[in-house]
Amino acid sequence: MQQKAVLALYVGGEKNSFKGVIKMKISLSDAYYAVTDTKLLGYIGEHKARTITFEGLEVEGAERYKLRIEYKDMVSYEIDISSGSYVIDGSLLRSIQTVKAQIYAVKSGDEGYELVKKSNIFELEIRPALENEPAPIPTYESAKEYLDEILDYIEGGGNYNTLLNKPKIEGNTLEGDKKFEELGLQVITSAELAAMWN
């Protein structure tokens, strides 16, 4: 177990860094048909959290290898993957969508690069992430204070029915003597409860 943890520290080439620990593998056949082990490119907000590794990139006559990613708005990015791996930058995970991707093997030409071979087009997904800060769970003290305010209000002659912030269950305000059904609750036996967990 400790050996696996130590190996993870060195992925991405930086000691004591967790950059690129989560990996995606794209394999290319001799016919340059690309297959991914997952469609997940990453989640919105991630930055250098995942690494793509490539297997079978080498093509005779090619000097460099590129991964082109095209978004729904037709904007595309070209990434140099000649090293055989790429740590996914946050700029690639710019919006929630399915993107198209294709691998190119190229060589130097008179006017930039010349195409040697290209893979099939495959799809990758950029998925949403929870980005809002969660509401804090009230402490025992603040919950007690809230309940004390309600009790003081009622004991001081206030009327529960005119209380502005009445407690609720499932969106149903607790007023009067309501039955379980009126609160959206159901009476069940111990056997029915046990069956729900089996």
N, C-alpha and C positions, 0 to 999 in steps of 0.2 A: 504493500500500500504506500509506503513512504517513497519507494523508487518511482512510482508513477507520478507522485506529486513533484518530485525533483525534476523529472523529465519535462513536465508541463511548464516549469519555470523557465526553461531554455527555448521553448517554441517561440519563434519570431526573432531569435538571435540575441536577445537581451537578457542578461542575468537578472534574476529577481523581478521579471516582468511577466505579466499575464497577457500581454498583447497577443492576439491571434491564437489563443488556446483552443477555441472552438473551430473545428476544421470542416470544410466542404471539399470533396474530391470530385474532379471532373476528369473522366477517362476518355481517351480518344482511341478508336480502333485504327487498323491499318488503312481503312477507307476514310479516315478522319471523321468518323461519326462520334459525336460527343454525347456522353451519358453522365449525368450527375447523380451522386448518392443522396442528394436532397435538393429540393427546389428552393429552400430558404437561403436567400442572399443575406438577410439580416433584418433587424427590427429598427424602426425609426429611433434616432437618438444614439444608436451605437456608434462607436468610433474606435477602430482598430481592435475590435473584440473577436473578429473571425478571420480565418485564413483560408483562402482557396488554394488547393494544391492541384497540379496538373500532371497527368500520366499519359505518355504517348505523344507528346508534343512534337518530337523530332521528325523532320521531313527533309529528305535529301535536297540540297540546294537552298534551303532556308537559312537565314542568318538571325532573324528575330521572330518573336511570337507575340501576338496581340490578342486581347480580349476586347470586343466591342460590345457595349451595353446600350440598348436603345430604349428610351422611355416612351410612354403613350403620346407625349407632346412632340415626338419625333426628334428630341434632343438626344444626342448620343455621346458617350465617352469612350475613348480608346485607351486601354491600359496595357503597358508593357509587362508581359508575363514570361519573358525569356528565362528568368531565373527558375521557373518551375513552380513558383508560388507567389501569392499576392495577399497582403494584409488589407482587408476591406476598410477603406476610409469612410468617414461619416458623410462626405459629400455624395457618395454613391447612393446612400440611403435617404434620398431627399424627399420622397413622398411614398405613401402606401399605394402599391400597384404591382402588377405583374409586368416584368420587363423582358425584352427579347435579348438574347446574347448569341454571339458567334465568335469562333476562334479563327484567327488568320495566321498563316505561316508566310513570312515575307522575306525578300532579299533587297539589297541596295540596287537602285536603278539610276538612270540619268536624271529623273525628276522625282526624287524621294524613294519610296519603297515600291517594289513590284510584287504582286501577289504570286505566291507559289501554290498555296492550297488553302482552302477554307472548310470549316466544319459545317454541319447542319445548324440551323437556327434552333435554339432551345430556350425555354422560359425559366426565369427565376423570380422569386417572390420577395417583395419588401413588405413586411407585416407591421401592423400597428403595435404600439407599446403604451402602457399606462403612463401618462405624463403629468397628470394633475397630482398635487400633493394630497395625500390622504388626510381626512379630518382626524384630529387626535381623539383617541378613546378617552372619555371623561374619567378623571381620577375618582377614587372613592370619595374624596373630600368634596369635589365639585358636584357629584351626584347627590351626596347627602345634603349639601347646601341648597340645591334645587328643590329637593323633597321638603326640607325644613321651611323654605319660603312658601311652598304650597300649604303645608300644615299650619304655619303661622297665619297665613291669609285666611284659612278656614276657621281656625280657633279664634282669630281676632274679629269674627263676625262676618267675614267675607263669604260670599256664596260661591261654591264650587262651580255652579252652572254659569257664572259670569267670568270665571277665570279665563284669561286669554290663551295661555299656553297649556292646555290640558294634555295629559299623556295620551298616546295613540298606540294601537296595535294594528299592524297591517293597514294603516291609513284610517282606521276607525277610531274616532275620539271616544275616550272612556267617560261616558256620561250615564248616570243612573245605574239601574240594575240590568245590564245587558246580558243576554244569554251567549253561550259560546258561539253559536251559529251566527249571531249578529256581529260578532267580532271577526268572523272568518275562520274560527277555530272549530275543531271537531273533537268530540269525546271519543277516545279509543281505549280498548282494553289493553292489558299488559301483553297478551298474546299477539295482538295486532301490532303493537309497538315493537316487540321482539322480531316479528316477521319482516318489518321494514328494514332491519339491519342484517338480515340473513340473505 
